[in-house]
């Protein structure tokens, strides 16, 4: 577990994050990855070098997704080293190291040490400063796969964030395999959820978001033309909450030659977004709506997370 203590006028306020080791290592489908997004992630992992960067606010499930990715590449003969703050779950076969700033063992100094350990795969818990960013990029360019996290609002925001950290723009197309943004939503209870017809204003929002999704992708996700959403009133199985567990919604930016041209020019988030959508990127909002139509989450929960 993680503990945070804050002094207040009436005494100490304590917040705890309980980490269940039983659910630490989840499969991609359990996390909410499927279809096109899962294909993009698998392509990024399969490349011989480069970075896969996850972004999202605290508590959005980034670490859980990182562990799922690490578990996928965790095979005999592959030297995987992680640098974490702290180590939340232990993975057999992975060399996990925890930073200790009080003795100057930071993400940056730890990463320098890792690069002398002949790693194949490197996981850095978070890129927080220019030095760590520079070292992570160097590692990716010298034949390593690097997994890490950043704090940005969406997948496209990874590019200007790295530029702010003084990473050369000419390096980004070569170093970024996939940028992933995610949010964590409550999963509807399987026992009490029921389909209902979407109201007119909800239908309009859904139809607008689905317009830019190809028919092949809609078919891949088994989307019905009836546009039914789901409600869960609560039952004995979910303690009358209507939800059980969590699931993530994702947005994935895969590097391409067209995006490379934009990044090597005058970087514009608007142009990057337009090109990504032209290439068929599924936004977090669209992924959430797809999951709402599949009965995994409520429509209201999706809109609250992405608006």
Helices and strands as residue ranges (DSSP letters): E 2-8, E 11-17, G 21-23, H 28-31, H 35-46, E 50-55, H 62-73, E 80-84, E 95-98, G 101-103, H 107-114, E 121-124, H 130-141, E 145-150, H 157-164, H 169-175, E 176-188, E 193-197, H 200-210, H 215-220, E 228-232, G 236-238, E 243-254, H 257-264, H 269-278, H 284-293, H 299-306
